[in-house]
Amino acid sequence: MEEVLWIIWKAAQQPCGKRLIAMLELWLPYYKEAHGKLKSHIKEQVLSISAAQIDRLLAPRKVGSGKGRCGTKAGGILKTQIPIRSGNWDITRPGFLEADAVAHCNTSLQGNFIWSVTYTDIFSGWTSN
């Protein structure tokens, strides 16, 4: 079961356990096409696993897969200039955003490449790049 989760997690662009749970049923046909049919008891286990169990099972493999290409870091100056509210968000109305910066650099942060930032409104799912 761990191998199945690992393969789907990598193919689904490495989501957290909570997001992977929602995707599993959609990704199982991909797995079947690429790797063959799953035994029924394995499929049952995959579909009944919790998000916390997924995170625990994949954690040792994630650590062994290297640090990755992280090009962002927390900036002390920005932290003092941009108010960040923690706690409960009122996600029953638009206006609360998540931001994600991505380096389009293939396998290296060296040389020329482009950065993109995507903002997503949590309530509506609306995005802007």
C-alpha positions as a Markdown table, in Angstrom:
| # | Residue | x | y | z |
|---|---|---|---|---|
| 1 | Met | 0.0 | 0.0 | 0.0 |
| 2 | Glu | 2.9 | 2.4 | 0.8 |
| 3 | Glu | 4.3 | 2.0 | -2.7 |
| 4 | Val | 0.9 | 2.8 | -4.3 |
| 5 | Leu | 0.5 | 5.9 | -2.2 |
| 6 | Trp | 4.1 | 7.0 | -3.0 |
| 7 | Ile | 3.5 | 6.6 | -6.8 |
| 8 | Ile | 0.2 | 8.5 | -6.7 |
| 9 | Trp | 1.6 | 11.2 | -4.4 |
| 10 | Lys | 4.5 | 11.8 | -6.8 |
| 11 | Ala | 2.2 | 11.8 | -9.9 |
| 12 | Ala | -0.3 | 14.2 | -8.2 |
| 13 | Gln | 2.5 | 16.7 | -7.6 |
| 14 | Gln | 3.2 | 15.9 | -3.9 |
| 15 | Pro | 0.1 | 17.2 | -2.1 |
| 16 | Cys | -0.3 | 17.0 | 1.7 |
| 17 | Gly | -2.2 | 14.0 | 3.1 |
| 18 | Lys | -5.5 | 15.9 | 3.5 |
| 19 | Arg | -5.5 | 16.9 | -0.2 |
| 20 | Leu | -4.3 | 13.4 | -1.3 |
| 21 | Ile | -7.2 | 11.8 | 0.4 |
| 22 | Ala | -9.6 | 13.7 | -1.8 |
| 23 | Met | -7.6 | 12.8 | -4.9 |
| 24 | Leu | -7.1 | 9.0 | -4.4 |
| 25 | Glu | -10.2 | 7.8 | -6.0 |
| 26 | Leu | -9.5 | 9.9 | -9.1 |
| 27 | Trp | -5.9 | 8.8 | -9.3 |
| 28 | Leu | -6.5 | 5.0 | -8.9 |
| 29 | Pro | -7.4 | 4.6 | -12.7 |
| 30 | Tyr | -4.1 | 6.3 | -13.5 |
| 31 | Tyr | -2.3 | 3.8 | -11.3 |
| 32 | Lys | -4.1 | 0.9 | -12.8 |
| 33 | Glu | -3.3 | 2.0 | -16.3 |
| 34 | Ala | 0.4 | 2.7 | -15.6 |
| 35 | His | 1.2 | -0.1 | -13.1 |
| 36 | Gly | -1.5 | -2.8 | -13.4 |
| 37 | Lys | -4.6 | -3.7 | -11.4 |
| 38 | Leu | -4.5 | -3.4 | -7.6 |
| 39 | Lys | -5.4 | -6.3 | -5.4 |
| 40 | Ser | -8.8 | -5.6 | -3.9 |
| 41 | His | -7.6 | -5.6 | -0.3 |
| 42 | Ile | -4.9 | -3.0 | -1.2 |
| 43 | Lys | -7.4 | -0.8 | -3.0 |
| 44 | Glu | -9.7 | -1.0 | 0.1 |
| 45 | Gln | -6.8 | 0.0 | 2.4 |
| 46 | Val | -5.8 | 2.9 | 0.1 |
| 47 | Leu | -9.4 | 4.2 | 0.0 |
| 48 | Ser | -9.9 | 3.9 | 3.8 |
| 49 | Ile | -6.6 | 5.4 | 5.0 |
| 50 | Ser | -6.6 | 8.7 | 6.9 |
| 51 | Ala | -4.7 | 11.8 | 6.0 |
| 52 | Ala | -2.5 | 11.5 | 9.1 |
| 53 | Gln | -1.6 | 7.9 | 8.2 |
| 54 | Ile | -0.7 | 9.0 | 4.7 |
| 55 | Asp | 1.6 | 11.7 | 6.1 |
| 56 | Arg | 3.2 | 9.2 | 8.5 |
| 57 | Leu | 3.7 | 6.5 | 5.8 |
| 58 | Leu | 5.3 | 8.9 | 3.3 |
| 59 | Ala | 7.4 | 10.9 | 5.7 |
| 60 | Pro | 10.5 | 8.6 | 5.7 |
| 61 | Arg | 10.5 | 8.6 | 1.9 |
| 62 | Lys | 10.1 | 12.3 | 1.6 |
| 63 | Val | 13.1 | 12.9 | 3.9 |
| 64 | Gly | 15.2 | 10.5 | 1.8 |
| 65 | Ser | 14.2 | 12.2 | -1.5 |
| 66 | Gly | 16.5 | 15.2 | -0.9 |
| 67 | Lys | 15.9 | 18.8 | 0.1 |
| 68 | Gly | 14.5 | 19.9 | -3.2 |
| 69 | Arg | 15.0 | 23.2 | -5.0 |
| 70 | Cys | 13.8 | 25.8 | -2.5 |
| 71 | Gly | 14.4 | 29.3 | -3.7 |
| 72 | Thr | 12.3 | 31.2 | -1.2 |
| 73 | Lys | 12.9 | 31.9 | 2.5 |
| 74 | Ala | 11.3 | 34.0 | 5.1 |
| 75 | Gly | 12.4 | 37.6 | 5.0 |
| 76 | Gly | 12.6 | 39.5 | 8.3 |
| 77 | Ile | 12.0 | 42.9 | 6.8 |
| 78 | Leu | 8.8 | 41.8 | 5.0 |
| 79 | Lys | 7.5 | 40.1 | 8.1 |
| 80 | Thr | 7.5 | 43.4 | 9.9 |
| 81 | Gln | 5.9 | 45.3 | 6.9 |
| 82 | Ile | 3.1 | 42.8 | 6.0 |
| 83 | Pro | 0.5 | 42.1 | 8.6 |
| 84 | Ile | -0.2 | 38.4 | 8.8 |
| 85 | Arg | -3.3 | 37.3 | 10.7 |
| 86 | Ser | -3.3 | 33.9 | 12.2 |
| 87 | Gly | -6.1 | 32.1 | 13.9 |
| 88 | Asn | -9.5 | 31.5 | 12.4 |
| 89 | Trp | -10.2 | 32.9 | 9.0 |
| 90 | Asp | -13.7 | 33.8 | 7.9 |
| 91 | Ile | -13.7 | 31.7 | 4.8 |
| 92 | Thr | -17.4 | 32.1 | 4.3 |
| 93 | Arg | -16.8 | 35.2 | 2.1 |
| 94 | Pro | -14.2 | 36.2 | -0.4 |
| 95 | Gly | -11.0 | 38.1 | 0.5 |
| 96 | Phe | -8.8 | 35.6 | 2.3 |
| 97 | Leu | -5.9 | 34.5 | 0.0 |
| 98 | Glu | -3.2 | 31.9 | -0.2 |
| 99 | Ala | -0.1 | 32.8 | -2.2 |
| 100 | Asp | 2.4 | 30.4 | -3.8 |
| 101 | Ala | 5.6 | 31.3 | -5.5 |
| 102 | Val | 7.1 | 28.9 | -8.1 |
| 103 | Ala | 10.5 | 29.0 | -9.8 |
| 104 | His | 10.2 | 27.7 | -13.4 |
| 105 | Cys | 13.8 | 26.6 | -13.5 |
| 106 | Asn | 13.8 | 22.9 | -14.5 |
| 107 | Thr | 16.3 | 21.1 | -12.2 |
| 108 | Ser | 18.5 | 24.0 | -11.1 |
| 109 | Leu | 18.2 | 27.5 | -9.6 |
| 110 | Gln | 21.3 | 28.6 | -11.5 |
| 111 | Gly | 21.1 | 30.7 | -14.6 |
| 112 | Asn | 18.1 | 32.5 | -16.1 |
| 113 | Phe | 14.6 | 31.4 | -15.2 |
| 114 | Ile | 11.2 | 32.9 | -14.4 |
| 115 | Trp | 9.3 | 33.1 | -11.1 |
| 116 | Ser | 5.5 | 33.1 | -11.0 |
| 117 | Val | 3.2 | 33.9 | -8.1 |
| 118 | Thr | -0.3 | 32.5 | -7.8 |
| 119 | Tyr | -2.9 | 34.0 | -5.4 |
| 120 | Thr | -5.9 | 31.9 | -4.6 |
| 121 | Asp | -9.1 | 33.1 | -2.8 |
| 122 | Ile | -9.9 | 30.4 | -0.3 |
| 123 | Phe | -13.7 | 30.9 | -0.5 |
| 124 | Ser | -14.2 | 31.1 | -4.2 |
| 125 | Gly | -11.2 | 29.2 | -5.6 |
| 126 | Trp | -10.5 | 32.2 | -7.9 |
| 127 | Thr | -6.9 | 32.5 | -8.8 |
| 128 | Ser | -4.7 | 35.2 | -10.2 |
| 129 | Asn | -1.1 | 34.8 | -11.5 |
